[in-house]
C-alpha cells in the first residue's frame, strides 16, 4: 500500500496490515498514524460481447411451456380432520378388540358352540390388525404424506365396527374427507 506524507508529499510503501500503525517519513522525519484499514480491491466482472448462439427449434413443442409461476396447493384442514377422525376410530377399535380378547372365555361360556372363545379371539385379532392400519392411515392423513395409505386405512377402518358401530361411522366420514382432499397430499 502506498502512503503520502502530509508534510513533504513523499510517497512511501507500507506492507504491514496492522492498524493503527505509526509511519515515519524518511525525508522529513514526520511521524503519522494510519488508522483506516487498507481498501480491498473491488472485483470488476469482465465485459464481453459474446452472445451464445442457440439452434433454431421448430415453432411447435411436444409439451406446453411451463407457466411462469406455479400456484400453491390450497391447504385446508380437511385432511387434518379426516386423520384425527381416523385415528380416533382406530383407537376405539383397538380398545374394543383388546376387550373382546380379554372377555372371550367368559363370553364363550354362554355359547352352545365348543370353540366359541377361539372364534372370538380370531375375530378380535383381525379387527385389531384392521384398526392398526386405520391408525397408520390417520397418521398419513394428518401429515398429508400418502393419500393412498390414508384412503386404504379409512376403507379398512369401515370393517372395525367398534362399540355401537362408532368406529365404522368415523371411518366413513374420514373416507369421504380424504377422498375430497386428495389435492392436499404431496
N, C-alpha and C positions, 0 to 999 in steps of 0.2 A: 504494500500500500504506500502511496506517495503522500507526503505531508508537506505543506508550505509553511515556512517560518513567517509569523505575522510581522516581524520587525524588519528583516532584510530581504525576504522573498525567496530565500534559498529553498530548494526542493530536496527533501530527504526521503530515503526508503525506510519504512518501518515494517519489520517482519513479525513482530510479536502481536498476538491477538488479545492479550490481557488488557483489561480496562478497569480503572483509569491507569494511564501509563504516562510517565513524565519523560519528555523528549528534550534533549539539549542540542541546540543548533551548533554545528562545528565551526561556523564562520563568525557569528556574533555572540556566542555563548548564552543566548536567551533560552530559558527553560520554560517549556509549555506543557500543558497536561491534555492528553487526549481522553475525552470522556465517552464519546459515542462509539458504538461498535462499527466495524467496517461494513460497508454495504456489500451485500451478496450480489453477484452478477445476475441479472434478470435473463430468464430464458425467452428467447425470441424464436418462435417457430419459423421454419424455412418457408419461403413463399415460392411456389412453383405454379406454372400454368398447365400442369399435367391434368388432363381430364380423361378418366378411363372410358374406353370405348366398349360398349356392350353390343352383342349381336342383336340384330333386329328379330323380333319374335312376331309370329302371326297375330292378327288382331283378335283372334279368339283364344280363350284359355280353357283348359279342360275342367277347371274348377273356378267357381266365382271368387273374386278377390275378397280377402277378409275385410271385415268392417274396420273402420278407423278405431273404434273402441268396442269393447265387449260389455254388454250390460251385465251388471252384477246380478247374481241369483237372489231372488227375493227370499229373505229369511223370515219365516214366521215361527210361531210356537206350536204349530200343528204337529210336527214330528216329535217335539218335546212332550206334548200332551199324550200322544199315542204311545211313546216309550214309557212314560210314567204309568199309564193305564195297563200296559202290557206287563210291566214289572210287578205291579200290584196283583194283577190276575195270576201271574206265575207264582208269586209268593203265597197267595191264598191256596192255590192248587197244591203247592209243595206241603203246606201245613195240613191240608186235607189228606194227602197221600200218606204222610207220616202217621197221622191219626188213624187212618184205615189200617196201616200195618200194625200199629200197636194194639188195636182192638180187634184184630182178625180172629183170634182164638175165641174171644167172648161172643162175637157175632156168629161164628160158626156153630157155637153150642146151641143156638136156637134154630138151626137149619136141619133139614131132613137128609141132606147130602153128606157123604162121608168126608170128602176133601174140600169142603167149602172154605176153610181157612187158607188153603194153598191157592185157590182161585182168587180170593180177595187179595192176597199178597201179590200175586202176579198182576192183577189189575192195578193195584196201588203202585207197583213198580213202573208199569207203563205210563201211568198218569204222572209219576214223579219225573220220568225222562222227558215227557212232553212239556211239563212245567219248566224244567231247566232250560229247554230250548226256547220256550216263550220268554224267560227272563233274559237270555242272551239276545234274543231279537229285540227286546225292550231296551237293552243297553245300546245296541246298534242304532236304534231309532233316536235315543237321546243324544248320542254322539254324532248322528247324521252320517254314519260311515257306510254301511252296506244296506241298501234298500232291499235287496233280495233276502238277506238273512232276517231283517225285520219283518218282511212280509211272510216268510216261512214260519217265523216264530209266532206271528199273530194267527196264522192259519192253524198251526198245531195247538195253539192255545185254546181254540174252539173246542177241542176234544178233552180238555182237562176238567170240565164241569165245575168242580168246587162245590161248597155248600150252597144249596138253592140255585145252582147254575150261575152264580155270580161271576166266576172266572170266565165262563163262556161268553157272557154278556159283555164284560170288559174287553175280552179279546176281540169280539166282533166290532165294538166301537173303535178299538185300536187298529183293526184291519182296515176299516173304512178311512180312518185318518191317515194311515200310512199310504194307502193307495192314492189318496188325494195329494199328499205332499211329496210325491216322487221327485219333483224338481229340486227339492231342498237338499237331497243327498248328494254326496260327491261322486 
